[in-house]
Structures are given as C-alpha cells and as structure tokens.
C-alpha cells in the first residue's frame, strides 16, 4: 500500500506559477512510473505529465513547454512545476504512481488548482 499526499495547489492569476509536490509513504526507488493527472468539472480525468524511473518524461500537448515533472528518489517525492498557467489549467490535480506496467496504480487525494483571469 502506498499513500500519497499532494500539496502546493491554490489560486493564481493567469500567467502565474505553482509547484505541486507529492510525497509517498514508501521508498519510490522501485516505483516505475509517477505522474500527475487532472480533472476539471464535467470532464474526464486526463494525464498531465509522467516520469519513468529511467528519467524519461511524457507530457500532454496542452502543457508542453509550460510544465515540468521531476522526481526525487532521496525524498520520495514527485513534483510538477507549472508556469504560464491559464484558466483552462483549472482542475483538481492528482498524483499517481505504479510499480510497473499493468500493476495497480495508487492515487493521492487531489489538490485544487484554480487559475483566474
């Protein structure tokens, strides 16, 4: 069982920045994939960014060039630096980890990000 606790959400004006962090209750050194998803009201949850244990990353087209995902194995955390935020980035952001392909993923409780015009 992995417990994930997100932090760093909040209210920001368009063009601003936020940094989300997700702390895991276990060592993440053996966790293959870590990522961030988001869900806006009335929409399906979508992948925002993911990072694999080898360091490769994957981003949704809508956030490429603005968001950066990173992981710190020593601190058991995964972070999401979000720059140039836009109102359409408003959503609840969820941390997600999985030990391997096809294994059960674990989810955090979510953190609200609201971008005002």
N, C-alpha and C positions, 0 to 999 in steps of 0.2 A: 504494500500500500504506500502510495506517495501522496503527501499533502503539499499543496501549492498555495502560496499566499502572494497575491498581487498587491502592488502599491504604486503610487505615482499618478493616478488619474486625477482629473479635476476639470475646472473650467478655464478655458484660454481663448483669447481672441484670435481670429483668423490671422495667419501668418506667424503665430507663436509656436513655441516648442514645449513638449513634455517628454519626460523619460519614465517609462514603465519598467518596473522590476518585478521579478517573480522568484521567490525563494522556495526551494524544495526542502522537504524534511529528510531527504536522504542524499547520499553522495550521487552526483549526476555524472560521474566519470564513466559509468557503464550505461548511461541512457543515450540511446542513439539519436533521437530527434527531439528537439524542443522548438516550440513555436508560439505564435500569437495569432488568435482568431478574434474576430469582432462580429457583433450582431447589432444592427440598427433596428429600431422599431419597425415592425411589419416586414422585415427582411430575414433571409436565412443567414445562419452563421457562415462566415467566409474566412478563408485563410488570408492572413495579412503577411506573415513572414515566418520562415522556418530556418533552423540551422541544424546541420547534421554533425555528429561527433567529429568527423574529419575536418569540419570547418566550412564546408560548402553551405551556401545560403540560397534561399528561394524567396521571391517577393511577388506579391500581387502587382499587376501592372499599374494599378492606381496609386501605389505608394513608392514605386521605384524612384530612386533619386532623392526621396524625402525621408524615408525611414531606414534605420539601420538596426539589425538584430545582432546581438552578441551574447556569448555565454562565458561564464567564469567558473571553471570546474573547481577552483580552490574555494570559492564562496558558495558554490551550489546555487548559482543564480543565472537567469536568462533575462536580458534587458532588451527594451525596444526604445531607441531614440527616435522621436518623431519631430521633424522640423517642417516648417511651412505648412502648418496644419490648416485644413479647410473645413467649412461646415459639414461637408459630406463625410468627414472622418468621425463625426459624432456617432458614438456607439458604446456598447459595453465590450470591453476588451478582456479576453480570456487567455490565460496561459495554458499550454497543452504540452505534455511530454509523453513519450512512448519508448519502451526499452528496445523495441525492434519492429521490423516490418510485420504487420498483421497482429501485433500484440495489443492488449488493451491499453487505450490511452487514459491518462489521468488529466483532470481539469481543475483549474482554480475556480474561485467563486466569482470572479469577474470584477473589473473596476471600470467605473464610468468615465468616459472622456467626452466632454462637451465643448464644441468649438463655436463661438459666437461670431456673428458678422460685425 
